[in-house]
């Protein structure tokens, strides 16, 4: 990745990760030192009830201005946390990376290789890629496959796994997509990809090595229900209400008004 001249921004949402956040920041910094490119890490503490924010600030102080730490005053959900973190992004490429280190940041190199080879605008890590190495319980694999079938039925996206916490975007994609995003929690990944695909951006998948740091994930029955209802709501907004197309119409209309005012 030494041949990448543009800056890479890594967005890392964190919630109650005090025990892991120092390791996550240090491993991400070490990976990018090895990559030899310009980078920054934005850690967004999403209203943690433990010491995540203070521990992250301490770890960031040792990274020579490469790490920015911000926090929400209360828990708003992963989608809202990432949306806020994007206000601090200055890079031409943006990586979403979960704070739990289930996915080691060295794998970002593979995503860039695939972006270049496939001429893609987005590359997402996929648990269902034939070359992926995934070490997690069978029940979670069943849940992932069931959700894939639901997403395939509703949206016919050119990818198999929308939820893995490692994704690479050209920054322009997010500038175009994020004004449309409404989902606050787990299904926000899907809303981002559905809108990007709708706008014509190319999505590619990459193999990953996933080693869960928690045997039991944070997605319980209530989270599964919320995720499914949010998924159906995205489908309803996209295909019935045509909400996302109306957003584009009003944005273009406002831009035209602004342009006419500037010419007066």
ChimeraX attribute file (.defattr): number of C-alpha atoms within 10 A of each C-alpha:
attribute: neighborCount
match mode: 1-to-1
recipient: residues
	/A:1	14
	/A:2	10
	/A:3	8
	/A:4	12
	/A:5	11
	/A:6	12
	/A:7	16
	/A:8	24
	/A:9	26
	/A:10	26
	/A:11	26
	/A:12	27
	/A:13	27
	/A:14	26
	/A:15	23
	/A:16	18
	/A:17	21
	/A:18	18
	/A:19	13
	/A:20	17
	/A:21	25
	/A:22	19
	/A:23	16
	/A:24	23
	/A:25	24
	/A:26	14
	/A:27	16
	/A:28	23
	/A:29	20
	/A:30	14
	/A:31	17
	/A:32	21
	/A:33	12
	/A:34	12
	/A:35	17
	/A:36	13
	/A:37	15
	/A:38	16
	/A:39	21
	/A:40	23
	/A:41	26
	/A:42	24
	/A:43	28
	/A:44	27
	/A:45	30
	/A:46	25
	/A:47	19
	/A:48	18
	/A:49	14
	/A:50	13
	/A:51	15
	/A:52	24
	/A:53	26
	/A:54	13
	/A:55	16
	/A:56	26
	/A:57	17
	/A:58	13
	/A:59	18
	/A:60	22
	/A:61	13
	/A:62	12
	/A:63	16
	/A:64	7
	/A:65	10
	/A:66	15
	/A:67	21
	/A:68	19
	/A:69	20
	/A:70	18
	/A:71	20
	/A:72	17
	/A:73	10
	/A:74	11
	/A:75	15
	/A:76	13
	/A:77	18
	/A:78	24
	/A:79	21
	/A:80	20
	/A:81	26
	/A:82	23
	/A:83	19
	/A:84	17
	/A:85	23
	/A:86	20
	/A:87	9
	/A:88	16
	/A:89	20
	/A:90	14
	/A:91	17
	/A:92	15
	/A:93	22
	/A:94	26
	/A:95	25
	/A:96	20
	/A:97	26
	/A:98	22
	/A:99	26
	/A:100	22
	/A:101	20
	/A:102	20
	/A:103	21
	/A:104	20
	/A:105	21
	/A:106	15
	/A:107	16
	/A:108	26
	/A:109	14
	/A:110	16
	/A:111	25
	/A:112	20
	/A:113	14
	/A:114	18
	/A:115	23
	/A:116	12
	/A:117	9
	/A:118	15
	/A:119	13
	/A:120	18
	/A:121	20
	/A:122	28
	/A:123	28
	/A:124	29
	/A:125	29
	/A:126	27
	/A:127	25
	/A:128	21
	/A:129	16
	/A:130	10
	/A:131	12
	/A:132	15
	/A:133	15
	/A:134	18
	/A:135	13
	/A:136	16
	/A:137	11
	/A:138	9
	/A:139	9
	/A:140	13
	/A:141	15
	/A:142	11
	/A:143	11
	/A:144	19
	/A:145	16
	/A:146	12
	/A:147	20
	/A:148	20
	/A:149	13
	/A:150	15
	/A:151	22
	/A:152	15
	/A:153	10
	/A:154	15
	/A:155	17
	/A:156	13
	/A:157	18
	/A:158	14
	/A:159	19
	/A:160	21
	/A:161	23
	/A:162	26
	/A:163	19
	/A:164	20
	/A:165	20
	/A:166	24
	/A:167	24
	/A:168	25
	/A:169	23
	/A:170	19
	/A:171	20
	/A:172	12
	/A:173	18
	/A:174	18
	/A:175	11
	/A:176	13
	/A:177	19
	/A:178	17
	/A:179	13
	/A:180	18
	/A:181	18
	/A:182	16
	/A:183	21
	/A:184	17
	/A:185	17
	/A:186	20
	/A:187	24
	/A:188	26
	/A:189	20
	/A:190	22
	/A:191	25
	/A:192	21
	/A:193	21
	/A:194	22
	/A:195	21
	/A:196	20
	/A:197	17
	/A:198	16
	/A:199	14
	/A:200	9
	/A:201	15
	/A:202	17
	/A:203	21
	/A:204	19
	/A:205	24
	/A:206	24
	/A:207	20
	/A:208	25
	/A:209	17
	/A:210	20
	/A:211	15
	/A:212	16
	/A:213	13
	/A:214	10
	/A:215	9
	/A:216	11
	/A:217	10
	/A:218	8
	/A:219	12
	/A:220	10
	/A:221	9
	/A:222	8
	/A:223	14
	/A:224	15
	/A:225	12
	/A:226	15
	/A:227	20
	/A:228	16
	/A:229	13
	/A:230	21
	/A:231	22
	/A:232	16
	/A:233	15
	/A:234	26
	/A:235	18
	/A:236	14
	/A:237	13
	/A:238	18
	/A:239	13
	/A:240	10
	/A:241	12
	/A:242	12
	/A:243	15
	/A:244	19
	/A:245	17
	/A:246	12
	/A:247	13
	/A:248	14
	/A:249	12
	/A:250	11
	/A:251	13
	/A:252	12
	/A:253	12
	/A:254	12
	/A:255	12
	/A:256	12
	/A:257	11
	/A:258	11
	/A:259	11
	/A:260	10
	/A:261	9
	/A:262	8
	/A:263	6
	/A:264	5
